[in-house]
Amino acid sequence: MRPYDRAKLLYDDPKDFYTVVDYCGTYGVIISNEDVFACVYKIHSDYILKKSYNNLDKPNTWFIYLLAGNPKSLFSLVEPAEFICFERFDKNYRLIEFNKIKRRY
């Protein structure tokens, strides 16, 4: 199964999936190939950690809104940032240094 199809299956209602794709298409980046499907956008880590709006004009974090497939290829397809952030459907955000997670994969 292609990563796009696997990502679509994460949502009970297809409208929710297309809402995410539309948002990332407008404000971020959509990556879709045979290895990975990702919807990501840039934001500042202060917003995630402190809910601070002060540095939103200086994004330093890729927020991974949706990811399916092998994330390894994602690192070569987006420009490096200071952090990567994601949530695993539990309302807890994980903020990890970009280079640290890149080395892990």
C-alpha positions as CSV (number, residue, x, y, z in Angstrom):
1,M,0.0,0.0,0.0
2,R,1.3,3.4,-0.9
3,P,2.1,5.9,1.9
4,Y,-0.6,8.2,0.6
5,D,-3.2,5.5,1.0
6,R,-2.0,4.5,4.5
7,A,-2.1,8.2,5.6
8,K,-5.7,8.4,4.4
9,L,-6.7,5.4,6.5
10,L,-5.6,7.2,9.7
11,Y,-8.8,9.3,9.5
12,D,-12.3,7.8,10.0
13,D,-13.8,10.6,7.9
14,P,-12.1,11.4,4.5
15,K,-13.1,15.0,4.9
16,D,-10.7,15.3,7.9
17,F,-7.8,13.9,5.8
18,Y,-8.5,16.4,3.0
19,T,-8.7,19.3,5.6
20,V,-5.2,18.5,6.7
21,V,-3.9,18.2,3.2
22,D,-5.6,21.5,2.3
23,Y,-4.1,23.2,5.3
24,C,-0.5,22.0,4.6
25,G,-0.9,22.8,0.9
26,T,-1.8,26.3,1.8
27,Y,0.6,27.0,4.7
28,G,3.2,24.3,4.5
29,V,4.6,21.5,2.3
30,I,3.2,18.2,1.1
31,I,5.6,15.5,0.2
32,S,4.3,12.4,-1.6
33,N,6.3,9.7,-3.3
34,E,6.7,5.9,-3.1
35,D,8.5,6.1,0.2
36,V,6.7,8.7,2.3
37,F,3.6,10.9,2.5
38,A,4.0,13.9,4.8
39,C,2.1,17.1,5.5
40,V,4.4,19.5,7.3
41,Y,4.6,23.2,8.1
42,K,7.0,25.6,9.8
43,I,6.4,27.2,13.2
44,H,8.5,28.5,16.0
45,S,9.3,26.2,18.9
46,D,8.3,28.9,21.4
47,Y,4.7,28.6,20.3
48,I,4.8,24.8,21.0
49,L,6.6,25.0,24.3
50,K,5.2,28.3,25.7
51,K,2.2,29.2,23.6
52,S,4.1,32.4,22.8
53,Y,3.3,34.2,19.6
54,N,6.4,36.4,19.7
55,N,8.6,34.5,17.2
56,L,6.1,33.2,14.7
57,D,7.8,35.3,12.0
58,K,11.0,33.3,12.6
59,P,10.0,29.6,12.3
60,N,12.6,27.1,13.5
61,T,10.6,23.9,13.7
62,W,9.0,21.6,11.1
63,F,5.7,20.5,12.6
64,I,4.8,17.1,11.1
65,Y,1.0,17.1,10.9
66,L,0.7,13.8,9.1
67,L,3.3,11.2,8.2
68,A,3.1,7.7,6.6
69,G,5.9,5.6,5.2
70,N,9.6,5.8,5.8
71,P,10.5,9.2,7.4
72,K,14.2,8.8,6.4
73,S,13.6,10.3,2.9
74,L,11.8,13.3,4.5
75,F,15.1,14.6,5.8
76,S,16.6,15.1,2.4
77,L,13.4,16.6,1.0
78,V,12.9,19.5,3.5
79,E,15.4,22.2,4.4
80,P,16.9,21.6,7.8
81,A,15.4,23.3,10.8
82,E,16.4,23.5,14.4
83,F,13.6,21.1,15.5
84,I,11.0,18.6,14.4
85,C,7.7,18.4,16.3
86,F,5.0,15.8,16.1
87,E,2.0,14.5,18.0
88,R,0.9,10.8,18.1
89,F,-2.9,11.3,18.6
90,D,-2.5,11.7,22.3
91,K,-2.3,15.5,22.6
92,N,1.4,15.3,23.7
93,Y,3.8,17.1,21.5
94,R,7.3,15.7,20.9
95,L,10.0,18.4,20.1
96,I,13.2,16.8,18.9
97,E,16.4,18.4,17.5
98,F,16.4,18.0,13.7
99,N,19.9,16.7,13.5
100,K,19.5,14.3,16.4
101,I,16.5,12.6,14.8
102,K,18.1,12.7,11.4
103,R,21.1,10.7,12.8
104,R,18.8,8.2,14.4
105,Y,17.3,7.3,11.0
